[in-house]
Amino acid sequence: MSSVFKVEINQGIAELVLAKPPVNALDSNEWLALAARIDELGADPEVRVLIVRAEGRGFCAGVDIKELDAHPERIVKVNAGNYATFKAIHRCRVPVIVAVHGFVLGGGIGMTGAADIVVASRCATFALPEVDRGAMGGGAHLQRLFPVQKVRHMFFTGEKVSAPDAMRYGFIERLVERDELPAAAREIAARIAAKSPAMIRIAKEALNGIEDGDLEAKYRWEQGFTLEAYTQPDSAETRRAFVEKRDTQF
């Protein structure tokens, strides 16, 4: 088992908990390991529903910017890990409930947007600060949560949206206090796990098939622009400024 997440399975409910302090920002190897574990859980006949949640200050701050600052060539591997993780959640053979708290950034948005059901703590905030990190990607998944113009405003400005404000957009199934979050996710998961596993798996595949467009293809398109962005001097400056905790200089 990876040291950055832990898994428990109980009565058909698998819980995968991100646990990489302080902010659950994953490096390239960790994203790939996370994707592989989610694929394994979806293929496990004992698993009827999957909960993804986190410990620490927030759900997920996305990729490890320090890794990319030191090794910009790893962007291809990071992209592969992100793609594999979001696909593993979206295409998982069982329903995936994502339970978020604190900051939901970058790759955290990808996981949330790929999920079937979202439960949120009142303290959760959603943002996609890719422009400020010299990257692209995540818009396809953000667009499963917010309407088009709101997505563009969030992407261009890096604006955070609080969970209470996000409720108006309809993607949050349940809004609870931080200490109530695991129980809220488990309650929904238990209702799903009590149903026919065969019927739920068929339903998941059917619902994916009637979506508007191909989520993975849209994200692949975005990732091409991430590679283009990384060829720009401004991209390197954003990462260096982040690591050095200073303002960018363009």
Secondary structure, DSSP 8 states (H G I E B T S, - for coil): --TTEEEEEETTEEEEEE--TTT-EE-HHHHHHHHHHHHHHHH-TT-SEEEEEE-SSSSB-EE-HHHHHH-GGGHHHHHHHHHHHHHHHHT-SS-EEEEE-SEEETHHHHHHHHSSEEEEETT-EEE--TGGGT----HHHHTTTS-HHHHHHHHHH---EEHHHHGGGS-EEEEE-GGGHHHHHHHHHHHHHTS-HHHHHHHHHHHHHTSSS-HHHHHHHHHHHHHHHTTSHHHHHHHHHHHHTS----
